[in-house]
Amino acid sequence: MATLSIPNPVPSAIEDAEKLRKAFQGWGTDEKAMIAVLAHRDAAQRKQIKIAYEEQYKEKLLKRIESEISGHFERAVYRWIFDPVERQAIMANIAIKNKVVDFPVIIEIACINSSNELLSVKQVYQSLYKHSMEEDVASHATGDFRKLLFALVGTYRYDGEEINTELAKTEAKILNDAITKGEYNSDEIIRILSTRSKAQLQATFNCYKDAHNLSITKALSTKTPNDFVIALRAAIRCRTTPTKYFEKVLRNILQKSGMDEDALTRVIVMHAEKDLKEIKELFQTRANMTLEQAVAKKTSGDYENFLLALIGN
């Protein structure tokens, strides 16, 4: 379930556009007024506000926001403004064009979406950038990461619940053979992970655990840091237990030294309209504090207030 809190009744798009215009005028920006509007409207409502603002004031809302605010707050608001599909396309492009491809972003987009949802993201991506997502992944990723990411974004997977038990047993053995040999970049591991349905993958991983008394993710743990193995484990968790995956991402960000604001923004913005309620409930169980408390401890100012509004505080 979503954590987004929307007032009832909801003001009209024209009223909200007027509130934003007023927040932008005068000496300095009224960030509190901005948050009160933008952090409490869903994607369809934000789209109507954007249209109303641009029709009424003859300027682009995003351009005006970029000129009014800055830093992590600006980046969070910018990502939030877009509808979920366009947002993911934009975030994928930023991740791909990074100096080193930001593989968690691509893995999350490729693995948490259904086949039809991923297809929609890729269609918007192609419309925006005049390249396919697969083409850009192939051009910017290298080596084993290219093989894995290309396979994950390029496959239209079956989304149903039917499974083949014998196939699960066979592929559990294939996985074990590759892992035992340390062949983590095996074409067979990538094939199974990228082409099988969520239900079939879960059956295979259950067979693996029954046979070896060890989960597939623990079997993929290495004594020395290995980014490719980390990517494999992320893909497995995103495809089979996404709530647990994103809770752990948040816990790693908020409970360790240092701070990855981009990752924090990404998880909250991408899930506030979808399933952040389940993620934050699991976070509270495992972290012994609420997500709101953890975010407030590690962030500040308007950025903190904006994220807390999306979390539902």
Wavefront OBJ file of the C-alpha trace (Angstrom):
o trace
v 0.000 0.000 0.000
v 0.978 3.598 -0.610
v 1.979 6.063 2.108
v 0.916 9.111 0.112
v -1.500 11.273 2.104
v -4.009 13.159 -0.074
v -6.456 15.716 1.368
v -10.195 15.220 1.039
v -11.573 17.109 -0.746
v -8.670 17.656 -3.133
v -8.260 21.252 -4.357
v -8.591 21.779 -8.093
v -5.490 21.754 -10.291
v -5.969 25.492 -10.898
v -6.052 26.199 -7.147
v -2.894 24.148 -6.643
v -1.178 25.922 -9.533
v -2.035 29.270 -7.902
v -0.575 28.084 -4.572
v 2.658 27.084 -6.301
v 2.860 30.390 -8.154
v 2.421 32.248 -4.866
v 5.131 30.061 -3.257
v 7.572 31.087 -6.005
v 6.953 34.812 -5.768
v 8.351 37.388 -3.379
v 11.612 37.280 -1.430
v 12.641 33.654 -1.447
v 10.636 30.509 -2.005
v 7.929 29.248 0.322
v 9.184 25.644 0.417
v 6.585 24.641 3.013
v 3.774 25.662 0.667
v 5.413 23.745 -2.201
v 5.631 20.595 -0.105
v 2.037 20.987 1.090
v 0.881 20.780 -2.527
v 3.307 18.504 -4.366
v 3.950 15.910 -1.655
v 0.216 15.318 -1.173
v -0.962 14.707 -4.740
v -0.846 11.506 -6.781
v 0.622 11.173 -10.270
v -2.613 12.019 -12.102
v -3.165 15.077 -9.914
v 0.438 16.271 -10.358
v 0.041 15.980 -14.118
v -3.071 18.165 -14.049
v -1.322 20.728 -11.806
v 1.587 20.873 -14.260
v -0.789 21.442 -17.192
v -2.795 24.084 -15.299
v 0.330 25.939 -14.164
v 1.858 26.052 -17.626
v -1.391 27.131 -19.273
v -2.028 29.861 -16.717
v 1.487 31.260 -16.273
v 3.138 30.479 -19.639
v 6.229 28.912 -18.103
v 7.400 25.352 -17.505
v 6.731 24.205 -13.949
v 9.862 22.041 -13.827
v 12.076 24.895 -15.024
v 10.606 27.182 -12.377
v 11.143 24.589 -9.627
v 14.765 24.103 -10.724
v 15.328 27.856 -10.437
v 13.698 28.112 -7.002
v 15.275 25.253 -5.031
v 18.509 23.269 -5.106
v 20.437 20.319 -3.751
v 18.909 17.043 -2.631
v 15.545 18.739 -2.119
v 15.447 19.880 -5.742
v 16.452 16.441 -7.049
v 13.788 14.739 -4.939
v 11.026 17.114 -6.072
v 12.163 16.853 -9.690
v 11.936 13.037 -9.629
v 8.589 13.123 -7.829
v 6.882 15.433 -10.325
v 6.910 12.835 -13.104
v 4.448 9.960 -13.361
v 5.963 6.602 -12.303
v 6.642 5.302 -15.814
v 8.347 8.460 -17.091
v 10.264 8.784 -13.814
v 11.700 5.292 -14.203
v 12.690 5.979 -17.808
v 14.516 9.155 -16.757
v 16.200 7.464 -13.804
v 17.293 4.560 -16.008
v 18.870 6.968 -18.484
v 20.739 8.810 -15.734
v 21.975 5.481 -14.319
v 23.094 4.189 -17.728
v 24.864 7.408 -18.711
v 26.712 7.597 -15.386
v 30.507 7.342 -15.604
v 30.095 3.816 -14.258
v 26.630 2.357 -14.895
v 24.606 2.559 -11.662
v 23.554 -1.085 -11.811
v 21.159 -1.150 -8.793
v 18.848 1.331 -10.549
v 18.671 -0.756 -13.736
v 18.214 -3.988 -11.779
v 15.400 -2.518 -9.698
v 13.527 -1.183 -12.725
v 14.014 -4.404 -14.693
v 13.084 -6.748 -11.855
v 10.292 -5.161 -9.786
v 8.049 -4.384 -12.757
v 5.798 -6.857 -14.507
v 6.651 -7.547 -18.137
v 3.988 -5.107 -19.336
v 5.103 -2.430 -16.862
v 8.731 -2.783 -17.967
v 7.635 -2.605 -21.602
v 5.856 0.694 -20.846
v 9.018 2.094 -19.239
v 11.081 1.055 -22.253
v 8.578 2.618 -24.663
v 8.758 5.949 -22.811
v 12.552 5.661 -22.664
v 12.722 5.234 -26.427
v 10.338 8.144 -26.972
v 12.419 10.447 -24.755
v 15.926 9.490 -25.860
v 15.476 8.078 -29.391
v 17.374 4.956 -28.349
v 16.110 1.734 -26.852
v 17.057 0.996 -23.253
v 18.689 -2.224 -24.437
v 20.785 -0.276 -26.944
v 22.043 2.134 -24.296
v 22.774 -0.630 -21.789
v 24.779 -2.474 -24.447
v 26.663 0.721 -25.326
v 27.561 1.824 -21.790
v 27.807 -1.319 -19.648
v 30.780 -3.632 -20.111
v 31.779 -7.224 -19.488
v 29.632 -9.385 -17.248
v 27.456 -6.420 -16.243
v 26.520 -5.871 -19.890
v 25.410 -9.517 -20.189
v 23.348 -9.403 -17.006
v 21.712 -5.984 -17.424
v 20.977 -6.506 -21.119
v 19.297 -9.836 -20.349
v 17.220 -8.375 -17.507
v 15.901 -5.365 -19.466
v 15.530 -7.206 -22.762
v 13.355 -10.181 -21.768
v 9.551 -10.276 -21.784
v 8.900 -12.781 -18.991
v 5.828 -14.879 -18.204
v 4.017 -13.305 -15.234
v 1.671 -16.161 -14.331
v 1.698 -18.536 -11.367
v 2.135 -21.882 -13.160
v 5.405 -23.665 -12.415
v 7.275 -26.726 -13.672
v 8.596 -28.628 -10.664
v 10.959 -30.840 -12.634
v 12.414 -27.802 -14.382
v 12.908 -26.149 -10.980
v 14.893 -29.167 -9.736
v 16.986 -29.260 -12.909
v 17.789 -25.558 -12.828
v 18.554 -25.647 -9.103
v 21.247 -28.213 -9.944
v 22.548 -26.044 -12.808
v 22.815 -23.098 -10.406
v 24.626 -25.181 -7.799
v 27.122 -26.505 -10.346
v 27.998 -22.979 -11.484
v 28.207 -21.581 -7.933
v 30.334 -24.508 -6.705
v 32.820 -23.818 -9.509
v 32.806 -20.093 -8.716
v 31.413 -19.369 -12.181
v 29.169 -16.535 -11.028
v 29.159 -14.993 -14.512
v 27.856 -18.221 -16.034
v 25.538 -17.754 -18.992
v 23.238 -20.298 -17.351
v 22.847 -18.255 -14.154
v 22.044 -15.164 -16.219
v 19.633 -17.119 -18.451
v 17.674 -18.559 -15.530
v 17.539 -15.293 -13.600
v 16.494 -13.174 -16.584
v 13.993 -15.426 -18.379
v 12.054 -17.361 -15.737
v 8.855 -16.076 -14.155
v 8.825 -14.971 -10.530
v 6.880 -18.105 -9.555
v 9.270 -20.403 -11.433
v 12.313 -18.696 -9.938
v 10.879 -19.045 -6.436
v 10.283 -22.760 -7.048
v 13.866 -23.165 -8.273
v 15.300 -21.333 -5.271
v 13.147 -23.446 -2.919
v 14.516 -26.595 -4.560
v 18.030 -25.211 -4.130
v 17.466 -24.567 -0.425
v 15.884 -27.993 0.121
v 18.834 -29.718 -1.558
v 21.648 -27.733 0.060
v 20.122 -26.336 3.263
v 21.247 -22.899 2.111
v 19.437 -20.032 0.404
v 20.611 -19.042 -3.051
v 21.598 -15.558 -1.854
v 23.732 -16.973 0.966
v 25.320 -19.397 -1.504
v 26.257 -16.391 -3.619
v 28.010 -14.653 -0.730
v 31.737 -14.236 -1.319
v 34.549 -13.686 1.152
v 35.948 -10.796 -0.888
v 33.789 -7.944 -2.256
v 32.477 -8.765 -5.721
v 30.212 -6.207 -7.400
v 28.889 -8.705 -9.922
v 27.825 -11.131 -7.200
v 26.197 -8.200 -5.362
v 24.300 -7.446 -8.578
v 23.148 -11.058 -8.897
v 21.899 -11.079 -5.320
v 20.084 -7.761 -5.875
v 18.366 -9.149 -8.964
v 17.303 -12.297 -7.106
v 15.867 -10.302 -4.202
v 14.124 -7.770 -6.458
v 12.467 -10.542 -8.436
v 11.418 -12.733 -5.506
v 11.181 -10.613 -2.319
v 11.112 -6.925 -3.330
v 9.749 -5.652 0.002
v 12.640 -7.267 1.894
v 15.102 -5.982 -0.702
v 14.019 -2.333 -0.440
v 13.767 -2.472 3.344
v 17.372 -3.639 3.469
v 18.441 -0.906 1.040
v 16.869 1.687 3.350
v 18.418 0.111 6.446
v 21.871 0.096 4.839
v 21.500 3.769 3.916
v 20.091 4.993 7.207
v 21.972 2.910 9.762
v 25.508 3.017 8.395
v 28.043 5.822 8.400
v 27.923 8.071 5.362
v 24.810 8.854 3.387
v 23.581 7.993 -0.116
v 20.881 10.611 -0.659
v 20.247 9.572 -4.259
v 19.436 6.001 -3.210
v 17.273 7.204 -0.326
v 15.368 9.537 -2.638
v 14.987 6.812 -5.254
v 13.415 4.271 -2.910
v 11.011 6.705 -1.235
v 9.954 8.487 -4.425
v 9.494 5.256 -6.400
v 7.453 3.524 -3.705
v 5.419 6.238 -1.952
v 2.542 5.694 -4.405
v 2.937 1.923 -4.481
v 4.093 -0.202 -1.541
v 6.072 1.985 0.857
v 3.676 1.156 3.710
v 4.776 -2.498 3.694
v 8.430 -1.504 3.362
v 8.270 0.915 6.276
v 6.440 -1.601 8.494
v 9.185 -4.171 7.864
v 11.818 -1.483 8.464
v 10.367 -0.707 11.883
v 10.407 -4.400 12.818
v 14.017 -4.904 11.778
v 15.545 -1.528 12.669
v 13.766 -1.012 16.015
v 12.813 2.509 14.967
v 10.312 3.991 12.558
v 11.365 4.958 9.059
v 10.344 8.528 9.901
v 12.721 8.581 12.877
v 15.589 7.181 10.813
v 15.062 9.647 7.947
v 14.782 12.604 10.352
v 18.054 11.550 11.994
v 20.008 11.448 8.711
v 18.480 14.331 6.727
v 17.608 17.964 7.392
v 15.732 21.016 6.197
v 13.327 21.007 3.272
v 14.743 17.717 1.968
v 13.847 16.043 5.272
v 10.376 17.619 5.313
v 9.653 16.532 1.758
v 10.690 12.908 2.342
v 8.742 12.742 5.602
v 5.643 14.017 3.795
v 5.971 11.250 1.196
v 6.503 8.638 3.914
v 3.213 9.761 5.419
v 4.408 11.566 8.515
l 1 2 3 4 5 6 7 8 9 10 11 12 13 14 15 16 17 18 19 20 21 22 23 24 25 26 27 28 29 30 31 32 33 34 35 36 37 38 39 40 41 42 43 44 45 46 47 48 49 50 51 52 53 54 55 56 57 58 59 60 61 62 63 64 65 66 67 68 69 70 71 72 73 74 75 76 77 78 79 80 81 82 83 84 85 86 87 88 89 90 91 92 93 94 95 96 97 98 99 100 101 102 103 104 105 106 107 108 109 110 111 112 113 114 115 116 117 118 119 120 121 122 123 124 125 126 127 128 129 130 131 132 133 134 135 136 137 138 139 140 141 142 143 144 145 146 147 148 149 150 151 152 153 154 155 156 157 158 159 160 161 162 163 164 165 166 167 168 169 170 171 172 173 174 175 176 177 178 179 180 181 182 183 184 185 186 187 188 189 190 191 192 193 194 195 196 197 198 199 200 201 202 203 204 205 206 207 208 209 210 211 212 213 214 215 216 217 218 219 220 221 222 223 224 225 226 227 228 229 230 231 232 233 234 235 236 237 238 239 240 241 242 243 244 245 246 247 248 249 250 251 252 253 254 255 256 257 258 259 260 261 262 263 264 265 266 267 268 269 270 271 272 273 274 275 276 277 278 279 280 281 282 283 284 285 286 287 288 289 290 291 292 293 294 295 296 297 298 299 300 301 302 303 304 305 306 307 308 309 310 311 312 313
